[in-house]
Amino acid sequence: MRKQLYVFDGDTPVQAVIRTYSVADFDALIRVQQLSFPPPFPSELWWTKEQLTEHVTRFPEGALCVEVAGQVVGSITGLRVSSEAMDAGADHSWSAMTDDGFIRTHYPDGDTLYIVDVCIMPAYRKFGLGKWLMQSMYEVVVQLGLNRLLGGGRMPGYHRVAETMSADAYAAAVMAGKMKDPVVTFLLRCGRTPVRVVANYLEDEESLNHALLMEWRNPFR
């Protein structure tokens, strides 16, 4: 994939390019992670070249980055999984589904595109690039004839109300517009719809290890 578009810095149009990332982008992609998740975020959770190699080798269609002025400033990564296998089983974790980000769990015949990660440098988050990267993954779903896109969204606002609300009640409040959550509200704006809350999805103090599983259905299927 490679496409050009304009995003906006305030009222100023800025040209951006969304494309498949490659080995030549690895250093830049790791730098994006370092700037997006600075300490005390554990550095061992940043992408490694070994993980990125698996991404571009196993499922290059699900390895996208965005450039502004020739600089890689964000990325999104996915893999294919089977809806039947997922729906028949118990709640899953990010680690188990994505093989800790190595995506060796990628199933080439899977009917669902599962989001591993989306990341935008802080200085470029006001440009709406995350939404455009998600839209590009919807295009991959349509191009490959898959049924849906799926992924777990952190609920970083949940820790503020956890003493008085369950995770399900918090998600319902966000859906009703009574509360806003930095991640869940963003995914709603991207067109994702809720499936269910998943406990023990990933180690995340702000979400108390919860995530809201959210999908986008292919309207052409």
Rosetta blueprint (number, residue, H / E / L):
1 M L
2 R E
3 K E
4 Q E
5 L E
6 Y E
7 V E
8 F E
9 D E
10 G L
11 D L
12 T E
13 P E
14 V E
15 Q E
16 A E
17 V E
18 I E
19 R E
20 T E
21 Y L
22 S L
23 V H
24 A H
25 D H
26 F H
27 D H
28 A H
29 L H
30 I H
31 R H
32 V H
33 Q H
34 Q H
35 L H
36 S H
37 F L
38 P L
39 P L
40 P L
41 F L
42 P L
43 S H
44 E H
45 L H
46 W L
47 W L
48 T L
49 K H
50 E H
51 Q H
52 L H
53 T H
54 E H
55 H H
56 V H
57 T H
58 R H
59 F L
60 P H
61 E H
62 G H
63 A E
64 L E
65 C E
66 V E
67 E E
68 V E
69 A L
70 G L
71 Q E
72 V E
73 V E
74 G E
75 S E
76 I E
77 T E
78 G E
79 L E
80 R E
81 V E
82 S L
83 S H
84 E H
85 A H
86 M H
87 D H
88 A H
89 G L
90 A L
91 D L
92 H L
93 S L
94 W H
95 S H
96 A H
97 M H
98 T H
99 D L
100 D L
101 G L
102 F L
103 I L
104 R L
105 T L
106 H L
107 Y L
108 P L
109 D L
110 G L
111 D L
112 T E
113 L E
114 Y E
115 I E
116 V E
117 D E
118 V E
119 C E
120 I E
121 M L
122 P H
123 A H
124 Y H
125 R H
126 K H
127 F H
128 G L
129 L H
130 G H
131 K H
132 W H
133 L H
134 M H
135 Q H
136 S H
137 M H
138 Y H
139 E H
140 V H
141 V H
142 V H
143 Q H
144 L H
145 G L
146 L L
147 N L
148 R E
149 L E
150 L E
151 G E
152 G E
153 G E
154 R E
155 M L
156 P L
157 G L
158 Y H
159 H H
160 R H
161 V L
162 A L
163 E L
164 T L
165 M L
166 S L
167 A H
168 D H
169 A H
170 Y H
171 A H
172 A H
173 A H
174 V H
175 M H
176 A L
177 G L
178 K L
179 M L
180 K L
181 D L
182 P L
183 V L
184 V H
185 T H
186 F H
187 L H
188 L H
189 R H
190 C L
191 G L
192 R L
193 T E
194 P E
195 V E
196 R E
197 V E
198 V E
199 A L
200 N L
201 Y L
202 L L
203 E L
204 D L
205 E L
206 E L
207 S L
208 L L
209 N L
210 H L
211 A E
212 L E
213 L E
214 M E
215 E E
216 W E
217 R E
218 N L
219 P L
220 F L
221 R L
